């Protein structure tokens, strides 16, 4: 069996990232720094060859993916399964406001490992299964290929859990920065993490650490 190689980029910064809003499935776009971050990610990947480019179909991810695709070549294929966690009534609201109004929900969201039902959105298990099924399916369908994914912080953490398993009960860990580079591969029936949250290509500009989804 040939290795299936995945390179993953988180979308660039949005104004909502900066403000501390939970975005989820809410449509937002890259701000000026986010566009620059996407361009830096594109320059890092320039010259690399990918068989397929898949992106969450949310605009902030698609913007990032299209900028990268201009540098590496290829068509961006929208893939809804790579979307962020659908957070229902929690979306488009300040993280600080949500902690004040819904402390029990937010504590379970942030720190607990069990099932969590989000009114109007996806449960924790639904979200984790969606992302895990997505990368499993891509690995099976495109065995031996090089694949580029552009997605979101929550989805990246779900990928990490699929590959490594849960390592800490904190929804904001491991760290995922805007426009960060990660890489993993499928070898036979096993996943292997090769690189996580590398931001060396952003060393000359601001790097925003993720505090929201």
C-alpha positions as protocol buffer text, in pm:
chain_id: "A"
residue {
  index: 1
  type: UNK
  ca { x: 0 y: 0 z: 0 }
}
residue {
  index: 2
  type: UNK
  ca { x: 129 y: 344 z: -94 }
}
residue {
  index: 3
  type: UNK
  ca { x: 122 y: 627 z: 159 }
}
residue {
  index: 4
  type: UNK
  ca { x: -151 y: 886 z: 125 }
}
residue {
  index: 5
  type: UNK
  ca { x: -4 y: 1224 z: 218 }
}
residue {
  index: 6
  type: UNK
  ca { x: -210 y: 1514 z: 354 }
}
residue {
  index: 7
  type: UNK
  ca { x: -96 y: 1874 z: 388 }
}
residue {
  index: 8
  type: UNK
  ca { x: -341 y: 2088 z: 585 }
}
residue {
  index: 9
  type: UNK
  ca { x: -363 y: 2467 z: 611 }
}
residue {
  index: 10
  type: UNK
  ca { x: -596 y: 2654 z: 843 }
}
residue {
  index: 11
  type: UNK
  ca { x: -770 y: 2953 z: 686 }
}
residue {
  index: 12
  type: UNK
  ca { x: -625 y: 3301 z: 736 }
}
residue {
  index: 13
  type: UNK
  ca { x: -745 y: 3544 z: 999 }
}
residue {
  index: 14
  type: UNK
  ca { x: -1092 y: 3698 z: 991 }
}
residue {
  index: 15
  type: UNK
  ca { x: -1220 y: 4005 z: 1173 }
}
residue {
  index: 16
  type: UNK
  ca { x: -1433 y: 3766 z: 1376 }
}
residue {
  index: 17
  type: UNK
  ca { x: -1123 y: 3574 z: 1488 }
}
residue {
  index: 18
  type: UNK
  ca { x: -976 y: 3901 z: 1609 }
}
residue {
  index: 19
  type: UNK
  ca { x: -1296 y: 4002 z: 1789 }
}
residue {
  index: 20
  type: UNK
  ca { x: -1333 y: 3666 z: 1965 }
}
residue {
  index: 21
  type: UNK
  ca { x: -1657 y: 3558 z: 1797 }
}
residue {
  index: 22
  type: UNK
  ca { x: -1747 y: 3192 z: 1754 }
}
residue {
  index: 23
  type: UNK
  ca { x: -1789 y: 3154 z: 1378 }
}
residue {
  index: 24
  type: UNK
  ca { x: -1889 y: 2792 z: 1324 }
}
residue {
  index: 25
  type: UNK
  ca { x: -2086 y: 2772 z: 999 }
}
residue {
  index: 26
  type: UNK
  ca { x: -2139 y: 3150 z: 987 }
}
residue {
  index: 27
  type: UNK
  ca { x: -1996 y: 3294 z: 665 }
}
residue {
  index: 28
  type: UNK
  ca { x: -1703 y: 3528 z: 725 }
}
residue {
  index: 29
  type: UNK
  ca { x: -1418 y: 3649 z: 503 }
}
residue {
  index: 30
  type: UNK
  ca { x: -1046 y: 3704 z: 547 }
}
residue {
  index: 31
  type: UNK
  ca { x: -934 y: 4041 z: 675 }
}
residue {
  index: 32
  type: UNK
  ca { x: -625 y: 4218 z: 540 }
}
residue {
  index: 33
  type: UNK
  ca { x: -386 y: 4023 z: 762 }
}
residue {
  index: 34
  type: UNK
  ca { x: -568 y: 3700 z: 678 }
}
residue {
  index: 35
  type: UNK
  ca { x: -514 y: 3760 z: 307 }
}
residue {
  index: 36
  type: UNK
  ca { x: -144 y: 3820 z: 373 }
}
residue {
  index: 37
  type: UNK
  ca { x: -123 y: 3502 z: 582 }
}
residue {
  index: 38
  type: UNK
  ca { x: -283 y: 3304 z: 298 }
}
residue {
  index: 39
  type: UNK
  ca { x: -29 y: 3449 z: 55 }
}
residue {
  index: 40
  type: UNK
  ca { x: 256 y: 3347 z: 287 }
}
residue {
  index: 41
  type: UNK
  ca { x: 115 y: 2993 z: 305 }
}
residue {
  index: 42
  type: UNK
  ca { x: 95 y: 2991 z: -75 }
}
residue {
  index: 43
  type: UNK
  ca { x: 460 y: 3092 z: -104 }
}
residue {
  index: 44
  type: UNK
  ca { x: 560 y: 2818 z: 137 }
}
residue {
  index: 45
  type: UNK
  ca { x: 386 y: 2559 z: -80 }
}
residue {
  index: 46
  type: UNK
  ca { x: 491 y: 2702 z: -416 }
}
residue {
  index: 47
  type: UNK
  ca { x: 666 y: 2433 z: -620 }
}
residue {
  index: 48
  type: UNK
  ca { x: 497 y: 2145 z: -437 }
}
residue {
  index: 49
  type: UNK
  ca { x: 276 y: 1914 z: -639 }
}
residue {
  index: 50
  type: UNK
  ca { x: -66 y: 1806 z: -513 }
}
residue {
  index: 51
  type: UNK
  ca { x: -297 y: 1561 z: -685 }
}
residue {
  index: 52
  type: UNK
  ca { x: -607 y: 1716 z: -531 }
}
residue {
  index: 53
  type: UNK
  ca { x: -699 y: 2031 z: -337 }
}
residue {
  index: 54
  type: UNK
  ca { x: -1003 y: 2014 z: -109 }
}
residue {
  index: 55
  type: UNK
  ca { x: -1139 y: 2299 z: 100 }
}
residue {
  index: 56
  type: UNK
  ca { x: -1423 y: 2360 z: 338 }
}
residue {
  index: 57
  type: UNK
  ca { x: -1687 y: 2537 z: 134 }
}
residue {
  index: 58
  type: UNK
  ca { x: -1710 y: 2823 z: 385 }
}
residue {
  index: 59
  type: UNK
  ca { x: -1582 y: 3144 z: 232 }
}
residue {
  index: 60
  type: UNK
  ca { x: -1286 y: 3208 z: 466 }
}
residue {
  index: 61
  type: UNK
  ca { x: -1144 y: 2866 z: 379 }
}
residue {
  index: 62
  type: UNK
  ca { x: -1222 y: 2892 z: 7 }
}
residue {
  index: 63
  type: UNK
  ca { x: -1048 y: 3231 z: -12 }
}
residue {
  index: 64
  type: UNK
  ca { x: -737 y: 3081 z: 148 }
}
residue {
  index: 65
  type: UNK
  ca { x: -749 y: 2774 z: -77 }
}
residue {
  index: 66
  type: UNK
  ca { x: -783 y: 2976 z: -398 }
}
residue {
  index: 67
  type: UNK
  ca { x: -483 y: 3192 z: -309 }
}
residue {
  index: 68
  type: UNK
  ca { x: -278 y: 2877 z: -248 }
}
residue {
  index: 69
  type: UNK
  ca { x: -407 y: 2710 z: -565 }
}
residue {
  index: 70
  type: UNK
  ca { x: -277 y: 3003 z: -771 }
}
residue {
  index: 71
  type: UNK
  ca { x: 72 y: 2921 z: -643 }
}
residue {
  index: 72
  type: UNK
  ca { x: 66 y: 2541 z: -665 }
}
residue {
  index: 73
  type: UNK
  ca { x: -177 y: 2490 z: -953 }
}
residue {
  index: 74
  type: UNK
  ca { x: -492 y: 2286 z: -952 }
}
residue {
  index: 75
  type: UNK
  ca { x: -863 y: 2328 z: -894 }
}
residue {
  index: 76
  type: UNK
  ca { x: -1009 y: 2381 z: -548 }
}
residue {
  index: 77
  type: UNK
  ca { x: -1285 y: 2129 z: -475 }
}
residue {
  index: 78
  type: UNK
  ca { x: -1535 y: 2249 z: -210 }
}
residue {
  index: 79
  type: UNK
  ca { x: -1598 y: 1982 z: 52 }
}
residue {
  index: 80
  type: UNK
  ca { x: -1868 y: 2059 z: 313 }
}
residue {
  index: 81
  type: UNK
  ca { x: -1741 y: 1776 z: 536 }
}
residue {
  index: 82
  type: UNK
  ca { x: -1437 y: 1995 z: 611 }
}
residue {
  index: 83
  type: UNK
  ca { x: -1651 y: 2270 z: 761 }
}
residue {
  index: 84
  type: UNK
  ca { x: -1603 y: 2401 z: 1113 }
}
residue {
  index: 85
  type: UNK
  ca { x: -1815 y: 2264 z: 1399 }
}
residue {
  index: 86
  type: UNK
  ca { x: -2174 y: 2385 z: 1354 }
}
residue {
  index: 87
  type: UNK
  ca { x: -2233 y: 2567 z: 1683 }
}
residue {
  index: 88
  type: UNK
  ca { x: -2597 y: 2664 z: 1639 }
}
residue {
  index: 89
  type: UNK
  ca { x: -2712 y: 2930 z: 1886 }
}
residue {
  index: 90
  type: UNK
  ca { x: -2353 y: 2988 z: 2001 }
}
residue {
  index: 91
  type: UNK
  ca { x: -2244 y: 3120 z: 1662 }
}
residue {
  index: 92
  type: UNK
  ca { x: -2161 y: 3481 z: 1581 }
}
residue {
  index: 93
  type: UNK
  ca { x: -2145 y: 3569 z: 1950 }
}
residue {
  index: 94
  type: UNK
  ca { x: -1855 y: 3678 z: 2165 }
}
residue {
  index: 95
  type: UNK
  ca { x: -1677 y: 3406 z: 2355 }
}
residue {
  index: 96
  type: UNK
  ca { x: -1685 y: 3625 z: 2669 }
}
residue {
  index: 97
  type: UNK
  ca { x: -2061 y: 3683 z: 2635 }
}
residue {
  index: 98
  type: UNK
  ca { x: -2127 y: 3311 z: 2601 }
}
residue {
  index: 99
  type: UNK
  ca { x: -1930 y: 3232 z: 2916 }
}
residue {
  index: 100
  type: UNK
  ca { x: -2144 y: 3484 z: 3105 }
}
residue {
  index: 101
  type: UNK
  ca { x: -2480 y: 3362 z: 2970 }
}
residue {
  index: 102
  type: UNK
  ca { x: -2419 y: 2989 z: 2932 }
}
residue {
  index: 103
  type: UNK
  ca { x: -2140 y: 2893 z: 3175 }
}
residue {
  index: 104
  type: UNK
  ca { x: -2244 y: 2527 z: 3204 }
}
residue {
  index: 105
  type: UNK
  ca { x: -2271 y: 2479 z: 2828 }
}
residue {
  index: 106
  type: UNK
  ca { x: -1941 y: 2658 z: 2768 }
}
residue {
  index: 107
  type: UNK
  ca { x: -1763 y: 2461 z: 3039 }
}
residue {
  index: 108
  type: UNK
  ca { x: -1884 y: 2136 z: 2882 }
}
residue {
  index: 109
  type: UNK
  ca { x: -1792 y: 2267 z: 2536 }
}
residue {
  index: 110
  type: UNK
  ca { x: -1442 y: 2364 z: 2644 }
}
residue {
  index: 111
  type: UNK
  ca { x: -1336 y: 2106 z: 2900 }
}
residue {
  index: 112
  type: UNK
  ca { x: -1554 y: 1794 z: 2904 }
}
residue {
  index: 113
  type: UNK
  ca { x: -1493 y: 1485 z: 2695 }
}
residue {
  index: 114
  type: UNK
  ca { x: -1843 y: 1338 z: 2673 }
}
residue {
  index: 115
  type: UNK
  ca { x: -2131 y: 1407 z: 2440 }
}
residue {
  index: 116
  type: UNK
  ca { x: -2245 y: 1768 z: 2407 }
}
residue {
  index: 117
  type: UNK
  ca { x: -2565 y: 1874 z: 2235 }
}
residue {
  index: 118
  type: UNK
  ca { x: -2550 y: 2219 z: 2073 }
}
residue {
  index: 119
  type: UNK
  ca { x: -2900 y: 2368 z: 2021 }
}
residue {
  index: 120
  type: UNK
  ca { x: -2945 y: 2426 z: 1650 }
}
residue {
  index: 121
  type: UNK
  ca { x: -2605 y: 2278 z: 1570 }
}
residue {
  index: 122
  type: UNK
  ca { x: -2402 y: 1955 z: 1571 }
}
residue {
  index: 123
  type: UNK
  ca { x: -2335 y: 1747 z: 1876 }
}
residue {
  index: 124
  type: UNK
  ca { x: -1972 y: 1685 z: 1965 }
}
residue {
  index: 125
  type: UNK
  ca { x: -1990 y: 1325 z: 1843 }
}
residue {
  index: 126
  type: UNK
  ca { x: -2160 y: 1426 z: 1517 }
}
residue {
  index: 127
  type: UNK
  ca { x: -1886 y: 1677 z: 1447 }
}
residue {
  index: 128
  type: UNK
  ca { x: -1595 y: 1448 z: 1532 }
}
residue {
  index: 129
  type: UNK
  ca { x: -1747 y: 1165 z: 1327 }
}
residue {
  index: 130
  type: UNK
  ca { x: -1805 y: 1391 z: 1027 }
}
residue {
  index: 131
  type: UNK
  ca { x: -1442 y: 1499 z: 1014 }
}
residue {
  index: 132
  type: UNK
  ca { x: -1301 y: 1152 z: 1089 }
}
residue {
  index: 133
  type: UNK
  ca { x: -1520 y: 995 z: 821 }
}
residue {
  index: 134
  type: UNK
  ca { x: -1406 y: 1263 z: 576 }
}
residue {
  index: 135
  type: UNK
  ca { x: -1034 y: 1198 z: 608 }
}
residue {
  index: 136
  type: UNK
  ca { x: -1085 y: 821 z: 622 }
}
residue {
  index: 137
  type: UNK
  ca { x: -1282 y: 840 z: 298 }
}
residue {
  index: 138
  type: UNK
  ca { x: -1024 y: 1061 z: 127 }
}
residue {
  index: 139
  type: UNK
  ca { x: -741 y: 828 z: 231 }
}
residue {
  index: 140
  type: UNK
  ca { x: -927 y: 527 z: 90 }
}
residue {
  index: 141
  type: UNK
  ca { x: -1037 y: 698 z: -230 }
}
residue {
  index: 142
  type: UNK
  ca { x: -704 y: 862 z: -311 }
}
residue {
  index: 143
  type: UNK
  ca { x: -455 y: 605 z: -187 }
}
residue {
  index: 144
  type: UNK
  ca { x: -98 y: 698 z: -275 }
}
residue {
  index: 145
  type: UNK
  ca { x: -185 y: 1057 z: -367 }
}
residue {
  index: 146
  type: UNK
  ca { x: -78 y: 1393 z: -227 }
}
residue {
  index: 147
  type: UNK
  ca { x: -374 y: 1589 z: -99 }
}
residue {
  index: 148
  type: UNK
  ca { x: -399 y: 1950 z: 19 }
}
residue {
  index: 149
  type: UNK
  ca { x: -676 y: 2039 z: 264 }
}
residue {
  index: 150
  type: UNK
  ca { x: -783 y: 2386 z: 376 }
}
residue {
  index: 151
  type: UNK
  ca { x: -1005 y: 2389 z: 681 }
}
residue {
  index: 152
  type: UNK
  ca { x: -1072 y: 2534 z: 1027 }
}
residue {
  index: 153
  type: UNK
  ca { x: -929 y: 2519 z: 1378 }
}
residue {
  index: 154
  type: UNK
  ca { x: -1198 y: 2292 z: 1518 }
}
residue {
  index: 155
  type: UNK
  ca { x: -1180 y: 2059 z: 1220 }
}
residue {
  index: 156
  type: UNK
  ca { x: -802 y: 2043 z: 1252 }
}
residue {
  index: 157
  type: UNK
  ca { x: -835 y: 1945 z: 1617 }
}
residue {
  index: 158
  type: UNK
  ca { x: -1085 y: 1677 z: 1514 }
}
residue {
  index: 159
  type: UNK
  ca { x: -828 y: 1549 z: 1263 }
}
residue {
  index: 160
  type: UNK
  ca { x: -565 y: 1545 z: 1539 }
}
residue {
  index: 161
  type: UNK
  ca { x: -797 y: 1334 z: 1756 }
}
residue {
  index: 162
  type: UNK
  ca { x: -854 y: 1091 z: 1469 }
}
residue {
  index: 163
  type: UNK
  ca { x: -481 y: 1048 z: 1416 }
}
residue {
  index: 164
  type: UNK
  ca { x: -340 y: 1065 z: 1769 }
}
residue {
  index: 165
  type: UNK
  ca { x: -645 y: 1020 z: 1990 }
}
residue {
  index: 166
  type: UNK
  ca { x: -769 y: 1254 z: 2266 }
}
residue {
  index: 167
  type: UNK
  ca { x: -476 y: 1381 z: 2470 }
}
residue {
  index: 168
  type: UNK
  ca { x: -629 y: 1655 z: 2683 }
}
residue {
  index: 169
  type: UNK
  ca { x: -982 y: 1764 z: 2775 }
}
residue {
  index: 170
  type: UNK
  ca { x: -965 y: 2114 z: 2630 }
}
residue {
  index: 171
  type: UNK
  ca { x: -1146 y: 2207 z: 2308 }
}
residue {
  index: 172
  type: UNK
  ca { x: -883 y: 2473 z: 2230 }
}
residue {
  index: 173
  type: UNK
  ca { x: -593 y: 2227 z: 2233 }
}
residue {
  index: 174
  type: UNK
  ca { x: -379 y: 2142 z: 2052 }
}
residue {
  index: 175
  type: UNK
  ca { x: -289 y: 2490 z: 1931 }
}
residue {
  index: 176
  type: UNK
  ca { x: -400 y: 2584 z: 1578 }
}
residue {
  index: 177
  type: UNK
  ca { x: -288 y: 2922 z: 1439 }
}
residue {
  index: 178
  type: UNK
  ca { x: -436 y: 3100 z: 1140 }
}
residue {
  index: 179
  type: UNK
  ca { x: -269 y: 2985 z: 814 }
}
residue {
  index: 180
  type: UNK
  ca { x: -59 y: 2727 z: 1003 }
}
residue {
  index: 181
  type: UNK
  ca { x: 88 y: 2427 z: 818 }
}
residue {
  index: 182
  type: UNK
  ca { x: 28 y: 2070 z: 935 }
}
residue {
  index: 183
  type: UNK
  ca { x: 94 y: 1736 z: 771 }
}
residue {
  index: 184
  type: UNK
  ca { x: -9 y: 1376 z: 827 }
}
residue {
  index: 185
  type: UNK
  ca { x: -22 y: 1057 z: 626 }
}
residue {
  index: 186
  type: UNK
  ca { x: -199 y: 724 z: 605 }
}
residue {
  index: 187
  type: UNK
  ca { x: 36 y: 425 z: 598 }
}
residue {
  index: 188
  type: UNK
  ca { x: -149 y: 101 z: 550 }
}
residue {
  index: 189
  type: UNK
  ca { x: -410 y: 91 z: 823 }
}
residue {
  index: 190
  type: UNK
  ca { x: -235 y: 348 z: 1042 }
}
residue {
  index: 191
  type: UNK
  ca { x: -230 y: 725 z: 1063 }
}
residue {
  index: 192
  type: UNK
  ca { x: 94 y: 912 z: 1128 }
}
residue {
  index: 193
  type: UNK
  ca { x: 130 y: 1275 z: 1233 }
}
residue {
  index: 194
  type: UNK
  ca { x: 429 y: 1435 z: 1059 }
}
residue {
  index: 195
  type: UNK
  ca { x: 405 y: 1806 z: 1144 }
}
residue {
  index: 196
  type: UNK
  ca { x: 168 y: 2021 z: 1347 }
}
residue {
  index: 197
  type: UNK
  ca { x: 95 y: 2396 z: 1352 }
}
residue {
  index: 198
  type: UNK
  ca { x: 416 y: 2509 z: 1181 }
}
residue {
  index: 199
  type: UNK
  ca { x: 406 y: 2888 z: 1136 }
}
residue {
  index: 200
  type: UNK
  ca { x: 765 y: 2945 z: 1021 }
}
residue {
  index: 201
  type: UNK
  ca { x: 634 y: 3090 z: 693 }
}
residue {
  index: 202
  type: UNK
  ca { x: 459 y: 3362 z: 895 }
}
residue {
  index: 203
  type: UNK
  ca { x: 768 y: 3474 z: 1087 }
}
residue {
  index: 204
  type: UNK
  ca { x: 771 y: 3821 z: 929 }
}
residue {
  index: 205
  type: UNK
  ca { x: 403 y: 3896 z: 997 }
}
residue {
  index: 206
  type: UNK
  ca { x: 166 y: 3865 z: 1289 }
}
residue {
  index: 207
  type: UNK
  ca { x: 56 y: 3518 z: 1394 }
}
residue {
  index: 208
  type: UNK
  ca { x: -277 y: 3495 z: 1572 }
}
residue {
  index: 209
  type: UNK
  ca { x: -327 y: 3212 z: 1816 }
}
residue {
  index: 210
  type: UNK
  ca { x: -671 y: 3054 z: 1794 }
}
residue {
  index: 211
  type: UNK
  ca { x: -909 y: 3123 z: 2080 }
}
residue {
  index: 212
  type: UNK
  ca { x: -1237 y: 3053 z: 1898 }
}
residue {
  index: 213
  type: UNK
  ca { x: -1390 y: 2818 z: 1641 }
}
